[in-house]
Amino acid sequence: MRWFKSYRLHGHSLAPHLPQHSLVISMRWLNHWRLPLGSTVVVEHPQLGQLVKRLHRIDENGRLWLRGEHPDGLSSEQMGPVSRHCIKGRVIFSVAATPARHSLRHGA
């Protein structure tokens, strides 16, 4: 099993901090490790599939509540809580996508 994975973000849920098409690198996360609030995580959501979200809170039952940053994204309540076992990695590095200002042509 690899310790690091890269992902290209689709959607704007973490914008403006990480706009669509940003690149993130995550480190595999073992479920017994401490996970600070506000961490950006890769999660395998039971209904929604693989997501990159921020850890918003941990409830009294140890379930994790996630959220995005963009107001049009899914809310914590819409996603519902997930168990620690759903966390696949913690984002440790990111490169925010920027609008293309120059286009290169082949052979130019």
matplotlib code that plots the C-alpha trace (Angstrom):
import matplotlib.pyplot as plt

x = [0.0, 1.4, 1.8, 1.2, -1.3, -2.1, -5.6, -6.9, -9.9, -13.2, -15.8, -15.5, -16.3, -12.9, -12.8, -11.5, -8.7, -8.4, -10.2, -11.4, -8.5, -6.1, -3.6, -3.4, -1.0, -2.3, -0.5, -2.2, -3.9, -4.2, -7.5, -5.8, -3.7, -4.9, -6.7, -6.9, -10.0, -9.7, -7.5, -8.2, -8.8, -9.5, -12.6, -14.3, -17.9, -20.4, -22.9, -21.0, -17.7, -14.3, -14.3, -11.7, -13.2, -12.2, -12.8, -15.4, -16.1, -16.0, -19.2, -19.6, -19.8, -16.5, -18.1, -16.5, -18.4, -16.9, -17.5, -16.3, -15.6, -17.8, -21.3, -22.8, -21.1, -22.7, -23.2, -22.1, -25.8, -26.3, -23.2, -23.8, -21.1, -18.5, -16.4, -12.7, -12.3, -13.6, -10.6, -8.1, -5.5, -4.7, -3.8, -0.2, 0.5, -1.6, -1.1, -4.0, -5.1, -5.0, -6.7, -4.6, -3.3, -1.2, -1.7, 1.1, 0.8, 2.6, 5.8, 5.7]
y = [0.0, 3.4, 6.1, 9.1, 9.7, 12.6, 13.9, 16.5, 18.2, 18.2, 20.7, 23.9, 22.7, 23.9, 27.1, 29.7, 28.1, 25.2, 26.0, 23.3, 21.4, 22.0, 19.3, 17.8, 15.2, 13.1, 10.9, 7.6, 8.1, 5.3, 5.5, 5.5, 8.7, 12.0, 14.2, 17.9, 19.9, 21.8, 19.1, 18.6, 14.9, 12.4, 10.4, 7.4, 8.5, 5.5, 7.2, 9.9, 8.1, 9.7, 13.3, 15.9, 17.9, 19.6, 18.0, 20.3, 18.5, 15.2, 14.4, 12.6, 9.2, 9.8, 10.3, 12.8, 15.7, 17.2, 20.3, 22.2, 25.9, 27.1, 28.1, 26.1, 22.9, 20.1, 21.0, 18.8, 17.9, 16.9, 14.6, 13.2, 11.9, 9.3, 6.9, 7.3, 4.2, 6.3, 8.6, 7.4, 10.2, 13.7, 16.4, 17.4, 19.5, 21.4, 23.5, 25.7, 25.8, 29.2, 30.3, 29.8, 33.1, 31.9, 29.0, 27.1, 25.5, 22.4, 23.4, 27.0]
z = [0.0, -1.0, 1.6, -0.7, -3.4, -5.7, -6.6, -9.0, -7.5, -9.5, -8.3, -6.2, -2.7, -1.3, -3.3, -2.9, -1.0, -3.5, -6.7, -9.1, -10.8, -8.0, -7.2, -3.7, -2.3, 0.6, 3.1, 4.1, 7.4, 10.0, 12.0, 15.4, 14.6, 15.9, 13.3, 14.2, 13.4, 10.2, 8.6, 4.9, 4.3, 1.6, 2.6, 1.1, 1.9, 2.1, -0.2, -2.1, -2.9, -2.7, -1.5, -0.3, 2.6, 5.8, 9.2, 10.8, 14.1, 16.0, 17.8, 21.2, 19.4, 17.7, 14.3, 11.9, 10.4, 7.2, 5.2, 2.2, 2.0, -0.9, 0.1, -2.8, -1.7, 0.4, 4.0, 6.9, 7.5, 3.9, 4.0, 7.4, 9.7, 8.7, 10.8, 11.2, 9.1, 6.1, 6.2, 3.6, 3.8, 5.1, 2.5, 3.2, 0.1, -2.4, -5.5, -6.3, -9.9, -11.6, -14.7, -17.9, -19.1, -21.9, -24.2, -25.8, -29.2, -30.2, -32.0, -30.8]

ax = plt.figure().add_subplot(projection="3d")
ax.plot(x, y, z, "-o")
ax.set_aspect("equal")
plt.show()
